[in-house]
Amino acid sequence: MHGLGNDFIIIDERDMPQNSFTQSFVREICDRQLGIGCDQFIIYRHDPNVINMAIYNQDGSSAKACGNATRCLIRLLFDQTDNKINLSVWERGAGFTYACGSGAIATFAAANKLGYIGDETEIVFKLGSLNMQKKNDSVLMSGPASYVFTGEYLYCK
């Protein structure tokens, strides 16, 4: 993959043979004449709640960060997850919430505008999902709504 010409080899850690990862391996696979060739080699592990990635330069040395590599990895993961986005939201004054409609809309709109997802996707929260759809210039959101209880409240001063 590449991000504006900055190209990467991206491999899921689980697809690497055991004990095969060395600096020599990185140098060989990054070589543009004798290997696949790339600016940086990325190895990642995608667990249910976290994505870990390691970035290596052509010479086998470790890099601390790369914005283009991160964008490419996220694009790859979005493409592999059938347009599902797992979302956790921290709201000031409330902490982590079970769901957030405005956060779902903002996340969907940004990911769609950047081309990471199509015009329909599922935003997955801890207790359920919201379905998002782009129609013209609008975003439609649908999902469950449940009664907790009904009744009357008598307020006396």
Salt bridges, closest charged atoms under 4 A:
ASP7 OD1 - ARG32 NH2 2.76
ASP12 OD2 - ARG14 NH2 2.50
GLU13 OE1 - ARG45 NH1 3.13
ASP39 OD1 - ARG32 NH2 2.87
ASP47 OD2 - ARG45 NE 3.19
ASP79 OD1 - ARG75 NE 3.30
GLU122 OE1 - LYS84 NZ 3.70
